[in-house]
């Protein structure tokens, strides 16, 4: 569907997803995931909690964030509000004050994303729905916790190389002066050309990441 214009005043419309096949009982379509993440992001922008916004923003890539920024900017420019209802979740801007607050919290000065390369070793990975990892930084000794992009597969391969030094590429997301969030965006290389990978002495071979 292509929307070329809208009516003046209040209006609404309903969209239905077209599917070519059935999904598994516990499976979500890409559209369902996108709607849930967009609602979570918008909810985070009208909430004063920076941690909530950072968690929601981590689930979206830069292009999606830019689209949401552009949408909220259009609302602000036209003194408009909107509401989005999907299944049992409902989000709405109550007034223009919330729209302006949302636009400010989505600004690149407040919500920052930066691609980083980190050197260290994986402590463990949860390849199930949580798609989480623990990674020990080589120089600082700090263990960071992050999420894994849904574009990456074969996550058990990481558990086969625990405590082996490697270089990973992550997207770091930070809101204000809050705690950074990390998203693994590429599978690491294990002992291939141009990379070093070796076991760190004195470390166990079993995964250490546990569900919290």
C-alpha positions in Angstrom: 0.0 0.0 0.0 1.2 3.5 -0.8 -0.3 6.5 1.1 -0.1 9.6 -1.2 -2.1 12.0 0.9 -4.2 12.3 4.0 -7.5 13.9 5.0 -7.6 17.1 7.0 -8.6 16.7 10.6 -8.8 13.5 12.6 -8.7 10.2 10.6 -7.7 6.6 11.1 -7.0 3.5 9.1 -6.5 -0.2 9.7 -3.7 -2.3 8.1 -3.7 -6.1 7.7 -0.5 -8.0 7.0 -0.4 -10.2 3.9 1.2 -13.6 4.5 2.1 -16.2 2.0 2.3 -19.1 4.5 1.7 -20.0 8.1 4.1 -19.2 10.9 5.0 -21.6 13.7 3.0 -21.2 17.0 5.8 -19.3 18.7 7.1 -17.4 15.6 6.6 -13.8 14.8 6.6 -12.2 11.3 9.1 -9.4 10.6 6.2 -7.0 10.5 5.0 -8.0 14.0 8.5 -7.6 15.3 8.9 -4.2 13.7 5.6 -2.9 15.1 6.4 -4.1 18.6 9.8 -2.5 18.5 8.4 0.7 17.1 5.8 0.9 19.9 8.4 0.2 22.5 10.7 2.9 21.1 7.9 5.5 21.0 6.9 4.6 24.6 10.4 5.1 25.7 10.5 8.6 24.2 7.6 9.8 26.3 9.1 8.2 29.5 11.8 10.0 31.5 13.6 6.6 32.0 16.7 6.7 29.8 17.3 3.0 30.4 13.9 2.1 28.9 14.6 4.1 25.8 18.1 2.6 25.4 16.7 -0.9 25.6 14.1 -0.2 22.9 16.6 1.6 20.6 19.0 -1.3 20.7 16.4 -3.4 18.9 16.3 -1.1 15.9 18.9 -0.4 13.3 20.0 3.1 12.2 17.7 3.2 9.2 14.7 2.3 11.3 15.6 4.9 13.9 15.9 7.6 11.2 12.5 6.7 9.9 10.9 7.1 13.3 12.7 10.4 13.8 11.4 11.6 10.5 7.8 10.5 11.4 7.8 12.2 14.8 9.3 15.3 13.2 6.5 15.4 10.7 4.0 15.2 13.5 5.7 18.1 15.3 5.8 20.3 12.2 2.1 19.8 11.6 1.0 20.1 15.3 -0.4 16.5 15.1 -0.6 13.5 17.4 -1.1 9.9 16.6 -2.0 6.5 18.2 -0.9 3.0 17.3 -2.7 -0.1 18.4 -1.3 -3.6 17.8 -2.8 -6.6 19.4 -3.0 -5.9 23.2 -0.5 -3.0 23.0 -1.6 0.6 22.6 0.6 3.7 22.2 -0.6 7.3 21.8 0.7 10.8 22.1 -1.6 12.6 24.5 -0.7 16.1 23.4 1.9 18.2 21.5 4.0 18.4 24.6 4.6 14.6 24.3 5.4 14.9 20.6 8.0 17.5 21.2 9.5 15.5 24.1 9.6 12.5 21.9 11.4 14.4 19.1 14.0 15.8 21.6 14.7 12.3 23.1 15.1 10.8 19.7 17.6 13.5 18.6 21.1 12.3 17.7 22.5 14.5 20.5 20.5 12.5 23.1 20.3 9.0 21.5 23.7 8.1 20.1 24.7 5.0 18.1 28.3 4.1 17.3 29.8 1.0 15.7 32.7 -0.3 17.8 35.3 -3.1 17.6 36.0 -4.7 20.9 38.8 -7.2 21.7 38.3 -9.9 24.3 36.6 -13.3 24.7 33.1 -14.6 25.0 32.1 -15.9 28.4 28.9 -17.4 27.2 25.9 -17.1 24.8 22.2 -17.8 25.2 21.1 -18.7 21.6 17.4 -18.9 22.5 14.9 -16.1 22.4 17.0 -13.9 24.7 19.9 -14.0 22.2 22.2 -12.5 24.8 26.0 -12.8 25.3 28.7 -12.0 27.9 32.0 -10.7 26.6 35.1 -10.1 28.7 37.1 -7.0 27.5 40.8 -7.8 27.1 42.3 -4.7 28.5 39.8 -3.5 31.1 38.9 -7.0 32.3 35.2 -5.8 32.5 32.5 -8.2 31.4 29.8 -6.6 29.2 26.4 -8.0 28.4 24.8 -7.5 25.1 22.2 -8.7 22.6 22.7 -10.5 19.3 21.3 -9.2 16.0 18.5 -11.3 14.6 20.4 -11.3 11.3 23.0 -13.6 12.8 22.6 -17.4 12.8 24.5 -20.4 14.0 25.0 -18.9 17.4 26.1 -22.2 18.9 29.4 -21.7 17.0 30.2 -18.9 19.5 29.7 -21.4 22.4 32.3 -23.6 20.7 34.9 -20.9 21.1 34.4 -19.6 24.6 37.3 -18.0 26.3 39.2 -17.6 23.0 40.5 -14.2 22.2 38.8 -12.5 19.3 37.6 -9.2 17.9 33.9 -8.5 17.7 31.9 -5.7 16.0 29.1 -4.2 18.0 26.7 -1.3 17.8 26.9 0.7 21.0 23.7 2.6 21.9 23.6 5.2 24.7 20.9 7.6 25.8 22.1 10.8 27.6 24.7 9.8 30.1 23.1 6.4 30.7 24.7 2.9 30.6 25.6 1.8 27.0 23.9 -1.1 25.3 25.7 -3.4 22.9 24.3 -5.3 19.9 26.5 -7.9 18.2 26.2 -7.1 14.4 28.7 -9.6 12.9 29.8 -13.1 13.6 33.4 -13.1 14.8 36.3 -14.8 13.0 37.9 -17.7 14.7 41.5 -18.2 13.9 41.0 -17.2 10.2 43.2 -15.0 8.0 44.0 -11.7 9.7 42.7 -12.7 13.1 44.2 -14.3 16.2 42.3 -16.7 18.3 43.6 -18.7 21.3 42.4 -20.1 24.6 43.0 -18.0 27.7 44.8 -20.2 30.3 42.9 -21.1 33.4 39.4 -20.6 32.1 36.6 -23.3 32.1 35.2 -24.6 28.8 31.5 -24.6 29.8 29.2 -21.6 29.2 29.0 -19.3 32.2 26.0 -17.2 31.0 22.9 -17.9 33.0 19.4 -16.7 32.6 18.5 -13.9 35.0 
